[in-house]
Amino acid sequence: MSKTTILLVDDHKLIRESWDIVLSTDPRFEVIGETSDVQQAVNLAATHQPHLILMDINMTPINGFEATKLMLKYAPQSQVIGISMHSMPAYARRMFQVGARGYVTKNSSKNELFRAIDEVLAGNKYICEEIKSIVAHQELDEDSEYPDMNLLSKREIEVVTHIKQGFSSKEIAQRLEISLKTVEVHRYNILKKLKLKNTAALVNFINEQGL
């Protein structure tokens, strides 16, 4: 029986080597390549057309969302599972929007990773238990005022990311090539959507979520 070929894409060599070791414990799987470079990942995907791509979403300078779109363009039959340190449903949702079929966090166990692979290769979508638990909690707690990152637009998330890095509104405007007034509008809308009183509360929320 032919093996399931897998491509590993992650910024950190130790993580890729760890995935390789974990996957090698199952004789059904064969890792055909691993890289931290998105362009090389695209080339490997186009050349080998792997059954599965394990994609870290925290890649730089091209993030895992954009990388996923690129690889599926050149390897449309490949299935992608996003793997991330982030447990925010918004990240999982965005990965599914760009074509991924599964999403697990780096807190997931080996057994859950294998379960995700099996489900995705069977034609199903898979989202890890950690994300499911967060979503269920949010849905059940109807009176909760807890901020929901899913409410933010892509641009607003970019602004939030720059705020966490300590950039001023003027610096954010320069980096995103938008006006200072536009940045201030985004900041106002972010606080309103997340039901936060000020920037200090926003920074605390960002740190809590690990954004």
N, C-alpha and C positions, 0 to 999 in steps of 0.2 A: 504494500500500500504506500502511495506517495506521501511524503511528509508535507505538513503545512509550513510554508516558507514565511519568515517573519523578518521585517526590517526594523531596527531600533534607532530612534532619533531622540537624542537628549543632549543638553548642554554639557553634562558632566560625565566624564569617562567612567568614574566609579559606579554611577547609576547604570550606565549601559552594560558594564561588566556584571553588575549584580543581576540585571534582567537576564543576561545571557546565561548565567549560572542557574537561575531559577528555571528558565525555560528548558535548559538541557536536561532537567530531571524528568521531563516527559518525552518519551521517544517519538511522539507524534510531531514534534516541532523541530524546525531547523532554522537557525538564525543565519540569514544569507548576507547580512551586512549591518554595520552600526556606524553612526556618525553624529557629530555635533554641528555639521555644516549643512544648511538647508539646501544649497545648490547641489552639493554632493548627494544629499538625500533624494532630491528630485532625479538626479542622474541614475542612482541605484534603483529607484522605483521604476523608472522608465526602462532600464536595461533588464531587470530581473522580474518585474511585474509580480511582486510578492503577494501572497494571499492576504497578509495582514501587516499593517504598519502600527507600531506602538509609538505614539507621538507626544512628546512633552510639550505643553502649551506655553511654557515660559522660556522659549527660545529667543535668542538675540542674534543679529539685529532684526531678523524677521521672526515674528512670533508664530506659535503653533497653529493659530487660526489661519493665517495667510499661507503657511507652509502646507497645511492640509489641503487647501484649495489648489495649490500648485501641483502637489503630488497626485491628486485625484484627476487632474487635467491630463497628466502623462501616464498614469496608471489607474484608469477608471474602474477596473475590476477589483482593485485592492480595497480591503476594508480597513478603516482607521479606528483605533481606540485611543482617545485622549487620556493622558495620564498627567496629573497635576498635584501640586501641594495645596491647591485651593479647593475648599469645600463649598464654595458659593454656587448655588444653582445657576446663576447667570452665566458662569463660565461653561458649565455643562451644556446649557441651552445654546450658547453661541457655537460650541463645537459641533453640535448636531445640525445647526443651521448651515455650517460650511461643509457638511457631508460626512462627518464622523458617525460611526454606528454604535460607539460605546464610550463610556467615561468612567474612570476610576481615579481615586485619589492615591497619593503615595502612602496613605494610612491603610490602604486595602491590603488584605492578606494574599498570600500566594494562591490559596484556594479560590479567592474571589477573582483574582486576575485570570485564572484558568477558566472559571465559570463565565467570565466576561468574554473570553476568547471563544469558548464553545458556543455561546449564544449568538455572538456576532457572525461567526462562520456558518451558523445554522440559518442565517437570514434575519435574525431578530436584532432589536436594539437592546443595549444593556446600560443601566446606570447603577452605580454602586450603592450599597446600603447606607453609607454615610450621607450621601446627597438625598436619598429617599427619605431618610429620617428628618433631615432639615426641612424638606418640602412639606412633609406630613405635619410637622410641628407648626409651621407657618399657616397651613390650611386649617388646622384644628383650632388654633388659638385666634379666633375671629376678632377678639378685642385687642389683640397685640398691636402695640405701636412700634414694634421693632422695625428698623429700617430695612428696606428691600432693594438690593442693588439691581434687581431685574427691571426696576422702574427707570433706570438711567439709560440715556442714549450712548452710542459708541463715543461720541465727542465728549460727553459729560464724564464718562469713565476715564478718558484720556486726561481731562482736567483734574480729576480726583487723583490719578496716578502722579501727576506733577505736583499737586499739593502735598502729597505724602513725602515727596522727595525734597520738600522745603522751598520750592520755587515761589516767588511772589507772583501776583497777577500780571505784572509787567513782563516778567521773565517767561511766564506761561504763554502770554500773547506772542512774544517773539519766537518761542520754540514751535508753537502751533501755527504761526503766521496768520493770526487773527487779531482783531482790534482789542484794546484793553477793555473797552465797553462790553464787547462780546464775552470776554472772560468773566467779567463781573456778573453779567446776566446768567452765564452758565453756573457760577458759584451760587447765585441766589436760587436758581432752579434746583440745583443739587440739594441744598439745605431744605428746600421746601418739599421735594419729593421724598427725601429720607426722614423728614420730620425731625430735623436737628436744629438746635438753636444758633450755633455758631461754628466757626472753623475749628475751634478746639474740640468740640464734640464730634465733628467730622473726622478729625485726625485720630481720636480715640476709637471711633468706630472702624476706621480703616485698619488700625493696628490689631484690633480684636479679630477682624475677619482675615487678616493675613494677606491683604491685597498687595 
